[in-house]
Amino acid sequence: MANELADSIVTSILSKRKNRTRSGLELLGDPPPPPSAMLEPSLIVQGGETVLAAPTKVGKTNLWLHFAFALTEGTTLWRTFAAPSPVRVLLLELELSEAIMYRRLSALRDLLGWSDGGLERLTIRCARALTLNRQAGQKAILDIIAETPGGPPDLVILDSFNAAVRGDADKTSDAREALHSLHEIQDKTGITWGLTGEIRKAPAGAGIRYSIDDLKGSNELAYDADAVLILRPDRGNRRRLAVDFAAMRHDDSSCPEGLVLVRDGLSFELVENGEARERELREEAIRGAVREVLQEHLQRGGGRTWKECVAAVRAAGVSARNDLITEIRRELLMAQPQQPLMPEDPS
Protein backbone atom coordinates (compact mmCIF):
# COMPACT_ATOMS: atom_id res chain seq x y z
CA MET A 1 0.00 0.00 0.00
CA ALA A 2 2.82 2.40 0.88
CA ASN A 3 4.58 1.71 -2.44
CA GLU A 4 1.36 2.29 -4.38
CA LEU A 5 0.80 5.62 -2.64
CA ALA A 6 4.42 6.65 -3.25
CA ASP A 7 4.03 5.80 -6.95
CA SER A 8 0.84 7.84 -7.17
CA ILE A 9 2.61 10.83 -5.59
CA VAL A 10 5.44 10.55 -8.14
CA THR A 11 3.04 10.26 -11.08
CA SER A 12 0.98 13.23 -9.91
CA ILE A 13 3.99 15.47 -9.41
CA LEU A 14 5.83 14.59 -12.61
CA SER A 15 2.72 14.98 -14.76
CA LYS A 16 2.46 18.64 -13.76
CA ARG A 17 6.11 19.58 -14.29
CA LYS A 18 7.60 21.39 -17.26
CA ASN A 19 11.23 20.51 -16.59
CA ARG A 20 12.27 20.13 -20.19
CA THR A 21 14.87 21.67 -22.47
CA ARG A 22 13.54 24.96 -23.83
CA SER A 23 14.90 28.01 -25.60
CA GLY A 24 15.18 31.28 -23.70
CA LEU A 25 12.37 32.75 -25.81
CA GLU A 26 10.12 29.79 -25.11
CA LEU A 27 10.85 29.97 -21.38
CA LEU A 28 10.02 33.70 -21.30
CA GLY A 29 6.84 33.08 -23.30
CA ASP A 30 5.66 30.25 -21.06
CA PRO A 31 7.22 30.82 -17.64
CA PRO A 32 6.80 28.32 -14.81
CA PRO A 33 4.70 29.54 -11.88
CA PRO A 34 6.81 31.40 -9.29
CA PRO A 35 7.43 29.45 -6.08
CA SER A 36 5.07 30.47 -3.33
CA ALA A 37 6.31 31.23 0.16
CA MET A 38 5.11 28.83 2.85
CA LEU A 39 6.64 31.01 5.57
CA GLU A 40 7.31 34.68 4.94
CA PRO A 41 9.61 36.51 4.48
CA SER A 42 10.50 33.83 1.85
CA LEU A 43 12.17 31.79 4.59
CA ILE A 44 10.49 28.56 3.46
CA VAL A 45 9.59 28.41 -0.23
CA GLN A 46 7.47 25.67 -1.79
CA GLY A 47 9.67 23.03 -3.39
CA GLY A 48 12.80 24.63 -1.95
CA GLU A 49 15.33 23.91 0.75
CA THR A 50 15.81 25.91 3.94
CA VAL A 51 18.74 25.49 6.32
CA LEU A 52 18.57 26.50 9.98
CA ALA A 53 22.11 26.51 11.38
CA ALA A 54 23.53 27.24 14.81
CA PRO A 55 26.04 25.89 17.33
CA THR A 56 25.08 22.75 19.23
CA LYS A 57 22.52 22.83 22.03
CA VAL A 58 21.10 26.31 21.59
CA GLY A 59 17.52 25.25 20.71
CA LYS A 60 17.42 24.54 16.96
CA THR A 61 14.88 21.71 17.31
CA ASN A 62 12.64 23.87 19.49
CA LEU A 63 12.82 26.69 16.93
CA TRP A 64 11.76 24.25 14.18
CA LEU A 65 8.81 23.30 16.38
CA HIS A 66 7.89 26.99 16.66
CA PHE A 67 8.01 27.30 12.86
CA ALA A 68 5.95 24.10 12.60
CA PHE A 69 3.35 25.70 14.88
CA ALA A 70 2.98 28.70 12.55
CA LEU A 71 2.90 26.47 9.45
CA THR A 72 0.35 23.96 10.71
CA GLU A 73 -1.89 26.70 12.13
CA GLY A 74 -1.48 29.07 9.17
CA THR A 75 -0.66 31.92 11.52
CA THR A 76 2.03 34.51 12.31
CA LEU A 77 4.85 33.85 14.75
CA TRP A 78 6.24 36.78 16.78
CA ARG A 79 4.58 39.21 14.34
CA THR A 80 7.48 38.42 11.98
CA PHE A 81 7.20 34.97 10.38
CA ALA A 82 3.85 34.52 8.62
CA ALA A 83 2.35 31.35 7.14
CA PRO A 84 -0.35 32.28 4.58
CA SER A 85 -2.30 29.02 5.05
CA PRO A 86 -2.08 25.81 7.10
CA VAL A 87 0.16 23.07 5.68
CA ARG A 88 1.13 19.55 6.68
CA VAL A 89 4.57 19.14 8.30
CA LEU A 90 6.61 15.99 8.87
CA LEU A 91 9.45 16.19 11.39
CA LEU A 92 12.07 13.49 10.86
CA GLU A 93 13.87 13.54 14.21
CA LEU A 94 17.28 11.85 14.01
CA GLU A 95 18.76 13.08 17.29
CA LEU A 96 16.07 13.00 20.00
CA SER A 97 13.91 10.17 21.33
CA GLU A 98 10.13 10.03 21.19
CA ALA A 99 9.96 10.53 24.97
CA ILE A 100 11.90 13.81 24.72
CA MET A 101 9.78 14.97 21.78
CA TYR A 102 6.63 14.22 23.79
CA ARG A 103 7.78 16.43 26.68
CA ARG A 104 8.71 19.29 24.35
CA LEU A 105 5.52 19.12 22.29
CA SER A 106 3.38 18.86 25.40
CA ALA A 107 4.94 22.03 26.82
CA LEU A 108 4.77 23.97 23.55
CA ARG A 109 1.12 23.08 23.01
CA ASP A 110 0.26 25.08 26.12
CA LEU A 111 2.85 27.83 25.64
CA LEU A 112 1.89 28.54 22.00
CA GLY A 113 -1.79 27.65 22.11
CA TRP A 114 -1.34 24.92 19.50
CA SER A 115 -4.78 23.70 18.42
CA ASP A 116 -5.79 20.07 17.94
CA GLY A 117 -6.26 20.75 14.23
CA GLY A 118 -2.76 22.18 13.94
CA LEU A 119 -1.21 19.31 15.89
CA GLU A 120 -3.02 16.84 13.63
CA ARG A 121 -1.24 18.42 10.66
CA LEU A 122 2.12 17.76 12.36
CA THR A 123 3.65 14.27 12.12
CA ILE A 124 6.76 13.30 14.08
CA ARG A 125 8.91 10.29 13.29
CA CYS A 126 11.94 9.54 15.46
CA ALA A 127 14.41 7.53 13.39
CA ARG A 128 17.89 7.87 14.85
CA ALA A 129 19.39 5.17 12.58
CA LEU A 130 18.20 6.72 9.31
CA THR A 131 20.84 7.86 6.79
CA LEU A 132 20.40 9.72 3.51
CA ASN A 133 23.34 8.38 1.53
CA ARG A 134 22.21 4.76 1.67
CA GLN A 135 19.61 3.22 -0.62
CA ALA A 136 17.76 1.75 2.34
CA GLY A 137 17.63 5.17 3.99
CA GLN A 138 16.17 6.86 0.91
CA LYS A 139 13.52 4.14 0.60
CA ALA A 140 12.72 4.48 4.32
CA ILE A 141 12.10 8.23 3.93
CA LEU A 142 9.87 7.66 0.88
CA ASP A 143 7.88 5.06 2.83
CA ILE A 144 7.51 7.44 5.81
CA ILE A 145 6.29 10.22 3.49
CA ALA A 146 3.82 7.86 1.81
CA GLU A 147 2.51 6.59 5.17
CA THR A 148 2.06 10.04 6.74
CA PRO A 149 -1.44 10.21 8.25
CA GLY A 150 -3.79 12.53 6.38
CA GLY A 151 -1.73 12.56 3.19
CA PRO A 152 1.79 13.47 2.12
CA PRO A 153 3.40 16.44 3.95
CA ASP A 154 4.08 19.79 2.32
CA LEU A 155 7.27 20.27 4.35
CA VAL A 156 9.69 17.68 5.70
CA ILE A 157 12.04 18.89 8.45
CA LEU A 158 15.19 16.79 8.70
CA ASP A 159 16.66 17.27 12.16
CA SER A 160 19.49 17.09 11.42
CA PHE A 161 21.27 16.87 8.06
CA ASN A 162 24.58 16.02 9.75
CA ALA A 163 23.01 13.08 11.59
CA ALA A 164 21.57 11.82 8.30
CA VAL A 165 24.97 11.64 6.58
CA ARG A 166 26.73 8.31 6.71
CA GLY A 167 30.38 9.22 7.09
CA ASP A 168 31.70 12.75 7.61
CA ALA A 169 29.14 15.51 6.93
CA ASP A 170 32.01 17.96 6.55
CA LYS A 171 33.61 15.88 3.79
CA THR A 172 32.64 17.00 0.28
CA SER A 173 32.03 13.54 -1.16
CA ASP A 174 29.82 12.41 1.74
CA ALA A 175 27.87 15.68 1.84
CA ARG A 176 27.27 15.65 -1.93
CA GLU A 177 26.11 12.04 -1.85
CA ALA A 178 23.61 12.83 0.89
CA LEU A 179 22.36 15.95 -0.90
CA HIS A 180 21.94 14.00 -4.14
CA SER A 181 19.79 11.50 -2.28
CA LEU A 182 17.79 14.36 -0.80
CA HIS A 183 17.18 15.79 -4.29
CA GLU A 184 16.07 12.42 -5.62
CA ILE A 185 13.46 12.22 -2.86
CA GLN A 186 12.37 15.77 -3.67
CA ASP A 187 12.06 14.97 -7.39
CA LYS A 188 9.91 11.95 -6.59
CA THR A 189 7.62 13.68 -4.10
CA GLY A 190 7.75 17.42 -4.73
CA ILE A 191 8.06 18.13 -1.01
CA THR A 192 9.85 21.09 0.56
CA TRP A 193 12.88 20.45 2.78
CA GLY A 194 13.80 22.09 6.07
CA LEU A 195 17.25 21.06 7.28
CA THR A 196 19.05 21.56 10.55
CA GLY A 197 22.73 22.41 10.05
CA GLU A 198 25.68 22.81 12.36
CA ILE A 199 28.37 25.48 12.66
CA ARG A 200 31.96 24.29 12.45
CA LYS A 201 34.10 24.61 15.55
CA ALA A 202 36.65 27.40 15.42
CA PRO A 203 40.31 26.54 14.83
CA ALA A 204 42.58 26.72 17.86
CA GLY A 205 43.12 30.31 18.92
CA ALA A 206 40.36 31.70 16.66
CA GLY A 207 36.73 32.66 17.16
CA ILE A 208 33.69 31.36 15.27
CA ARG A 209 32.68 33.75 12.48
CA TYR A 210 29.10 32.41 12.05
CA SER A 211 29.16 33.05 8.30
CA ILE A 212 27.67 30.96 5.52
CA ASP A 213 31.12 29.47 4.90
CA ASP A 214 31.22 28.06 8.42
CA LEU A 215 28.39 25.56 7.98
CA LYS A 216 29.28 21.91 8.24
CA GLY A 217 28.68 20.08 5.00
CA SER A 218 31.73 21.23 3.06
CA ASN A 219 29.74 24.34 2.02
CA GLU A 220 27.68 22.10 -0.27
CA LEU A 221 24.70 22.50 2.04
CA ALA A 222 24.87 26.30 1.99
CA TYR A 223 25.34 26.56 -1.77
CA ASP A 224 22.39 24.25 -2.37
CA ALA A 225 19.90 26.02 -0.09
CA ASP A 226 17.22 28.54 -1.04
CA ALA A 227 17.47 30.16 2.38
CA VAL A 228 19.99 29.95 5.22
CA LEU A 229 19.09 31.22 8.69
CA ILE A 230 22.00 31.35 11.16
CA LEU A 231 21.62 31.77 14.92
CA ARG A 232 24.59 33.32 16.73
CA PRO A 233 24.99 33.70 20.50
CA ASP A 234 24.64 37.41 21.16
CA ARG A 235 27.87 38.63 22.79
CA GLY A 236 28.59 35.06 23.91
CA ASN A 237 25.22 34.62 25.64
CA ARG A 238 23.71 31.31 24.47
CA ARG A 239 20.29 32.33 25.78
CA ARG A 240 20.27 35.32 23.41
CA LEU A 241 20.58 34.32 19.76
CA ALA A 242 21.10 36.92 17.05
CA VAL A 243 19.12 36.03 13.89
CA ASP A 244 20.99 36.36 10.61
CA PHE A 245 19.31 35.83 7.21
CA ALA A 246 22.63 34.71 5.71
CA ALA A 247 21.34 33.74 2.26
CA MET A 248 17.99 34.31 0.54
CA ARG A 249 17.72 33.06 -3.04
CA HIS A 250 14.26 34.58 -3.40
CA ASP A 251 12.95 37.99 -2.30
CA ASP A 252 15.16 39.23 0.55
CA SER A 253 14.03 42.85 0.55
CA SER A 254 11.72 42.32 3.51
CA CYS A 255 14.12 40.39 5.74
CA PRO A 256 14.19 42.09 9.13
CA GLU A 257 17.54 42.99 10.67
CA GLY A 258 18.73 43.25 14.24
CA LEU A 259 16.49 40.47 15.61
CA VAL A 260 17.40 38.46 18.70
CA LEU A 261 15.74 35.29 20.00
CA VAL A 262 15.71 35.18 23.80
CA ARG A 263 15.40 31.60 25.02
CA ASP A 264 13.11 31.00 27.99
CA GLY A 265 13.00 27.29 28.76
CA LEU A 266 11.56 25.56 25.69
CA SER A 267 10.15 28.73 24.18
CA PHE A 268 11.55 31.93 22.68
CA GLU A 269 10.79 35.62 22.64
CA LEU A 270 11.78 37.65 19.59
CA VAL A 271 13.14 41.11 20.37
CA GLU A 272 14.95 43.84 18.49
CA ASN A 273 18.66 43.98 19.09
CA GLY A 274 19.01 47.22 21.04
CA GLU A 275 22.67 47.48 20.10
CA ALA A 276 21.87 47.25 16.37
CA ARG A 277 19.11 49.83 16.72
CA GLU A 278 21.47 52.18 18.53
CA ARG A 279 23.96 51.88 15.65
CA GLU A 280 21.20 52.70 13.16
CA LEU A 281 20.18 55.77 15.15
CA ARG A 282 23.79 56.97 15.40
CA GLU A 283 24.22 56.50 11.66
CA GLU A 284 21.05 58.47 10.94
CA ALA A 285 22.22 61.30 13.23
CA ILE A 286 25.67 61.47 11.60
CA ARG A 287 24.14 61.38 8.11
CA GLY A 288 21.84 64.27 9.03
CA ALA A 289 24.71 66.31 10.48
CA VAL A 290 26.90 65.80 7.37
CA ARG A 291 24.04 66.79 5.06
CA GLU A 292 23.33 69.94 7.07
CA VAL A 293 27.02 71.01 7.08
CA LEU A 294 27.51 70.41 3.36
CA GLN A 295 24.26 72.14 2.40
CA GLU A 296 25.29 75.24 4.35
CA HIS A 297 28.85 75.02 2.95
CA LEU A 298 27.66 74.89 -0.67
CA GLN A 299 25.01 77.58 -0.18
CA ARG A 300 27.73 79.93 1.07
CA GLY A 301 29.67 79.30 -2.13
CA GLY A 302 32.25 77.06 -0.50
CA GLY A 303 34.54 74.86 -2.57
CA ARG A 304 32.89 71.90 -4.26
CA THR A 305 35.86 69.55 -4.49
CA TRP A 306 35.98 66.38 -2.42
CA LYS A 307 38.81 67.68 -0.22
CA GLU A 308 37.06 70.99 0.43
CA CYS A 309 33.82 69.22 1.40
CA VAL A 310 35.62 66.82 3.73
CA ALA A 311 37.47 69.76 5.31
CA ALA A 312 34.16 71.56 5.88
CA VAL A 313 32.70 68.54 7.67
CA ARG A 314 35.81 68.11 9.81
CA ALA A 315 35.88 71.86 10.64
CA ALA A 316 32.29 71.57 11.89
CA GLY A 317 33.40 68.90 14.35
CA VAL A 318 31.40 66.10 12.72
CA SER A 319 33.09 62.68 12.86
CA ALA A 320 31.98 60.81 9.75
CA ARG A 321 33.39 58.20 7.41
CA ASN A 322 34.85 59.46 4.13
CA ASP A 323 32.53 57.21 2.10
CA LEU A 324 29.49 58.73 3.82
CA ILE A 325 30.73 62.28 3.09
CA THR A 326 31.38 61.26 -0.53
CA GLU A 327 27.88 59.83 -0.90
CA ILE A 328 26.09 62.89 0.52
CA ARG A 329 28.34 65.33 -1.41
CA ARG A 330 27.46 63.54 -4.64
CA GLU A 331 23.73 63.64 -3.85
CA LEU A 332 23.84 67.38 -3.16
CA LEU A 333 25.90 68.21 -6.25
CA MET A 334 23.70 66.05 -8.46
CA ALA A 335 20.79 68.18 -7.31
CA GLN A 336 22.56 71.15 -8.98
CA PRO A 337 22.64 69.95 -12.64
CA GLN A 338 23.58 73.38 -14.00
CA GLN A 339 27.11 72.93 -12.64
CA PRO A 340 29.54 70.13 -13.59
CA LEU A 341 30.24 67.51 -10.94
CA MET A 342 33.75 68.06 -9.61
CA PRO A 343 36.04 65.02 -9.56
CA GLU A 344 36.49 63.18 -6.31
CA ASP A 345 39.79 62.75 -4.56
CA PRO A 346 41.81 60.08 -6.38
CA SER A 347 42.82 58.49 -3.07
C-alpha positions as CSV (number, residue, x, y, z in Angstrom):
1,M,0.0,0.0,0.0
2,A,2.8,2.4,0.9
3,N,4.6,1.7,-2.4
4,E,1.4,2.3,-4.4
5,L,0.8,5.6,-2.6
6,A,4.4,6.6,-3.3
7,D,4.0,5.8,-6.9
8,S,0.8,7.8,-7.2
9,I,2.6,10.8,-5.6
10,V,5.4,10.5,-8.1
11,T,3.0,10.3,-11.1
12,S,1.0,13.2,-9.9
13,I,4.0,15.5,-9.4
14,L,5.8,14.6,-12.6
15,S,2.7,15.0,-14.8
16,K,2.5,18.6,-13.8
17,R,6.1,19.6,-14.3
18,K,7.6,21.4,-17.3
19,N,11.2,20.5,-16.6
20,R,12.3,20.1,-20.2
21,T,14.9,21.7,-22.5
22,R,13.5,25.0,-23.8
23,S,14.9,28.0,-25.6
24,G,15.2,31.3,-23.7
25,L,12.4,32.8,-25.8
26,E,10.1,29.8,-25.1
27,L,10.8,30.0,-21.4
28,L,10.0,33.7,-21.3
29,G,6.8,33.1,-23.3
30,D,5.7,30.2,-21.1
31,P,7.2,30.8,-17.6
32,P,6.8,28.3,-14.8
33,P,4.7,29.5,-11.9
34,P,6.8,31.4,-9.3
35,P,7.4,29.4,-6.1
36,S,5.1,30.5,-3.3
37,A,6.3,31.2,0.2
38,M,5.1,28.8,2.9
39,L,6.6,31.0,5.6
40,E,7.3,34.7,4.9
41,P,9.6,36.5,4.5
42,S,10.5,33.8,1.9
43,L,12.2,31.8,4.6
44,I,10.5,28.6,3.5
45,V,9.6,28.4,-0.2
46,Q,7.5,25.7,-1.8
47,G,9.7,23.0,-3.4
48,G,12.8,24.6,-2.0
49,E,15.3,23.9,0.7
50,T,15.8,25.9,3.9
51,V,18.7,25.5,6.3
52,L,18.6,26.5,10.0
53,A,22.1,26.5,11.4
54,A,23.5,27.2,14.8
55,P,26.0,25.9,17.3
56,T,25.1,22.8,19.2
57,K,22.5,22.8,22.0
58,V,21.1,26.3,21.6
59,G,17.5,25.2,20.7
60,K,17.4,24.5,17.0
61,T,14.9,21.7,17.3
62,N,12.6,23.9,19.5
63,L,12.8,26.7,16.9
64,W,11.8,24.3,14.2
65,L,8.8,23.3,16.4
66,H,7.9,27.0,16.7
67,F,8.0,27.3,12.9
68,A,5.9,24.1,12.6
69,F,3.3,25.7,14.9
70,A,3.0,28.7,12.5
71,L,2.9,26.5,9.4
72,T,0.3,24.0,10.7
73,E,-1.9,26.7,12.1
74,G,-1.5,29.1,9.2
75,T,-0.7,31.9,11.5
76,T,2.0,34.5,12.3
77,L,4.8,33.8,14.8
78,W,6.2,36.8,16.8
79,R,4.6,39.2,14.3
80,T,7.5,38.4,12.0
81,F,7.2,35.0,10.4
82,A,3.9,34.5,8.6
83,A,2.3,31.3,7.1
84,P,-0.4,32.3,4.6
85,S,-2.3,29.0,5.0
86,P,-2.1,25.8,7.1
87,V,0.2,23.1,5.7
88,R,1.1,19.5,6.7
89,V,4.6,19.1,8.3
90,L,6.6,16.0,8.9
91,L,9.4,16.2,11.4
92,L,12.1,13.5,10.9
93,E,13.9,13.5,14.2
94,L,17.3,11.8,14.0
95,E,18.8,13.1,17.3
96,L,16.1,13.0,20.0
97,S,13.9,10.2,21.3
98,E,10.1,10.0,21.2
99,A,10.0,10.5,25.0
100,I,11.9,13.8,24.7
101,M,9.8,15.0,21.8
102,Y,6.6,14.2,23.8
103,R,7.8,16.4,26.7
104,R,8.7,19.3,24.4
105,L,5.5,19.1,22.3
106,S,3.4,18.9,25.4
107,A,4.9,22.0,26.8
108,L,4.8,24.0,23.5
109,R,1.1,23.1,23.0
110,D,0.3,25.1,26.1
111,L,2.8,27.8,25.6
112,L,1.9,28.5,22.0
113,G,-1.8,27.6,22.1
114,W,-1.3,24.9,19.5
115,S,-4.8,23.7,18.4
116,D,-5.8,20.1,17.9
117,G,-6.3,20.8,14.2
118,G,-2.8,22.2,13.9
119,L,-1.2,19.3,15.9
120,E,-3.0,16.8,13.6
121,R,-1.2,18.4,10.7
122,L,2.1,17.8,12.4
123,T,3.7,14.3,12.1
124,I,6.8,13.3,14.1
125,R,8.9,10.3,13.3
126,C,11.9,9.5,15.5
127,A,14.4,7.5,13.4
128,R,17.9,7.9,14.8
129,A,19.4,5.2,12.6
130,L,18.2,6.7,9.3
131,T,20.8,7.9,6.8
132,L,20.4,9.7,3.5
133,N,23.3,8.4,1.5
134,R,22.2,4.8,1.7
135,Q,19.6,3.2,-0.6
136,A,17.8,1.7,2.3
137,G,17.6,5.2,4.0
138,Q,16.2,6.9,0.9
139,K,13.5,4.1,0.6
140,A,12.7,4.5,4.3
141,I,12.1,8.2,3.9
142,L,9.9,7.7,0.9
143,D,7.9,5.1,2.8
144,I,7.5,7.4,5.8
145,I,6.3,10.2,3.5
146,A,3.8,7.9,1.8
147,E,2.5,6.6,5.2
148,T,2.1,10.0,6.7
149,P,-1.4,10.2,8.3
150,G,-3.8,12.5,6.4
151,G,-1.7,12.6,3.2
152,P,1.8,13.5,2.1
153,P,3.4,16.4,3.9
154,D,4.1,19.8,2.3
155,L,7.3,20.3,4.4
156,V,9.7,17.7,5.7
157,I,12.0,18.9,8.5
158,L,15.2,16.8,8.7
159,D,16.7,17.3,12.2
160,S,19.5,17.1,11.4
161,F,21.3,16.9,8.1
162,N,24.6,16.0,9.8
163,A,23.0,13.1,11.6
164,A,21.6,11.8,8.3
165,V,25.0,11.6,6.6
166,R,26.7,8.3,6.7
167,G,30.4,9.2,7.1
168,D,31.7,12.7,7.6
169,A,29.1,15.5,6.9
170,D,32.0,18.0,6.5
171,K,33.6,15.9,3.8
172,T,32.6,17.0,0.3
173,S,32.0,13.5,-1.2
174,D,29.8,12.4,1.7
175,A,27.9,15.7,1.8
176,R,27.3,15.6,-1.9
177,E,26.1,12.0,-1.9
178,A,23.6,12.8,0.9
179,L,22.4,16.0,-0.9
180,H,21.9,14.0,-4.1
181,S,19.8,11.5,-2.3
182,L,17.8,14.4,-0.8
183,H,17.2,15.8,-4.3
184,E,16.1,12.4,-5.6
185,I,13.5,12.2,-2.9
186,Q,12.4,15.8,-3.7
187,D,12.1,15.0,-7.4
188,K,9.9,11.9,-6.6
189,T,7.6,13.7,-4.1
190,G,7.7,17.4,-4.7
191,I,8.1,18.1,-1.0
192,T,9.9,21.1,0.6
193,W,12.9,20.4,2.8
194,G,13.8,22.1,6.1
195,L,17.3,21.1,7.3
196,T,19.1,21.6,10.6
197,G,22.7,22.4,10.1
198,E,25.7,22.8,12.4
199,I,28.4,25.5,12.7
200,R,32.0,24.3,12.4
201,K,34.1,24.6,15.6
202,A,36.6,27.4,15.4
203,P,40.3,26.5,14.8
204,A,42.6,26.7,17.9
205,G,43.1,30.3,18.9
206,A,40.4,31.7,16.7
207,G,36.7,32.7,17.2
208,I,33.7,31.4,15.3
209,R,32.7,33.7,12.5
210,Y,29.1,32.4,12.0
211,S,29.2,33.1,8.3
212,I,27.7,31.0,5.5
213,D,31.1,29.5,4.9
214,D,31.2,28.1,8.4
215,L,28.4,25.6,8.0
216,K,29.3,21.9,8.2
217,G,28.7,20.1,5.0
218,S,31.7,21.2,3.1
219,N,29.7,24.3,2.0
220,E,27.7,22.1,-0.3
221,L,24.7,22.5,2.0
222,A,24.9,26.3,2.0
223,Y,25.3,26.6,-1.8
224,D,22.4,24.2,-2.4
225,A,19.9,26.0,-0.1
226,D,17.2,28.5,-1.0
227,A,17.5,30.2,2.4
228,V,20.0,29.9,5.2
229,L,19.1,31.2,8.7
230,I,22.0,31.4,11.2
231,L,21.6,31.8,14.9
232,R,24.6,33.3,16.7
233,P,25.0,33.7,20.5
234,D,24.6,37.4,21.2
235,R,27.9,38.6,22.8
236,G,28.6,35.1,23.9
237,N,25.2,34.6,25.6
238,R,23.7,31.3,24.5
239,R,20.3,32.3,25.8
240,R,20.3,35.3,23.4
241,L,20.6,34.3,19.8
242,A,21.1,36.9,17.0
243,V,19.1,36.0,13.9
244,D,21.0,36.4,10.6
245,F,19.3,35.8,7.2
246,A,22.6,34.7,5.7
247,A,21.3,33.7,2.3
248,M,18.0,34.3,0.5
249,R,17.7,33.1,-3.0
250,H,14.3,34.6,-3.4
251,D,13.0,38.0,-2.3
252,D,15.2,39.2,0.5
253,S,14.0,42.9,0.5
254,S,11.7,42.3,3.5
255,C,14.1,40.4,5.7
256,P,14.2,42.1,9.1
257,E,17.5,43.0,10.7
258,G,18.7,43.3,14.2
259,L,16.5,40.5,15.6
260,V,17.4,38.5,18.7
261,L,15.7,35.3,20.0
262,V,15.7,35.2,23.8
263,R,15.4,31.6,25.0
264,D,13.1,31.0,28.0
265,G,13.0,27.3,28.8
266,L,11.6,25.6,25.7
267,S,10.1,28.7,24.2
268,F,11.5,31.9,22.7
269,E,10.8,35.6,22.6
270,L,11.8,37.6,19.6
271,V,13.1,41.1,20.4
272,E,15.0,43.8,18.5
273,N,18.7,44.0,19.1
274,G,19.0,47.2,21.0
275,E,22.7,47.5,20.1
276,A,21.9,47.3,16.4
277,R,19.1,49.8,16.7
278,E,21.5,52.2,18.5
279,R,24.0,51.9,15.7
280,E,21.2,52.7,13.2
281,L,20.2,55.8,15.2
282,R,23.8,57.0,15.4
283,E,24.2,56.5,11.7
284,E,21.1,58.5,10.9
285,A,22.2,61.3,13.2
286,I,25.7,61.5,11.6
287,R,24.1,61.4,8.1
288,G,21.8,64.3,9.0
289,A,24.7,66.3,10.5
290,V,26.9,65.8,7.4
291,R,24.0,66.8,5.1
292,E,23.3,69.9,7.1
293,V,27.0,71.0,7.1
294,L,27.5,70.4,3.4
295,Q,24.3,72.1,2.4
296,E,25.3,75.2,4.3
297,H,28.9,75.0,2.9
298,L,27.7,74.9,-0.7
299,Q,25.0,77.6,-0.2
300,R,27.7,79.9,1.1
301,G,29.7,79.3,-2.1
302,G,32.3,77.1,-0.5
303,G,34.5,74.9,-2.6
304,R,32.9,71.9,-4.3
305,T,35.9,69.6,-4.5
306,W,36.0,66.4,-2.4
307,K,38.8,67.7,-0.2
308,E,37.1,71.0,0.4
309,C,33.8,69.2,1.4
310,V,35.6,66.8,3.7
311,A,37.5,69.8,5.3
312,A,34.2,71.6,5.9
313,V,32.7,68.5,7.7
314,R,35.8,68.1,9.8
315,A,35.9,71.9,10.6
316,A,32.3,71.6,11.9
317,G,33.4,68.9,14.3
318,V,31.4,66.1,12.7
319,S,33.1,62.7,12.9
320,A,32.0,60.8,9.7
321,R,33.4,58.2,7.4
322,N,34.8,59.5,4.1
323,D,32.5,57.2,2.1
324,L,29.5,58.7,3.8
325,I,30.7,62.3,3.1
326,T,31.4,61.3,-0.5
327,E,27.9,59.8,-0.9
328,I,26.1,62.9,0.5
329,R,28.3,65.3,-1.4
330,R,27.5,63.5,-4.6
331,E,23.7,63.6,-3.8
332,L,23.8,67.4,-3.2
333,L,25.9,68.2,-6.2
334,M,23.7,66.0,-8.5
335,A,20.8,68.2,-7.3
336,Q,22.6,71.1,-9.0
337,P,22.6,70.0,-12.6
338,Q,23.6,73.4,-14.0
339,Q,27.1,72.9,-12.6
340,P,29.5,70.1,-13.6
341,L,30.2,67.5,-10.9
342,M,33.7,68.1,-9.6
343,P,36.0,65.0,-9.6
344,E,36.5,63.2,-6.3
345,D,39.8,62.8,-4.6
346,P,41.8,60.1,-6.4
347,S,42.8,58.5,-3.1
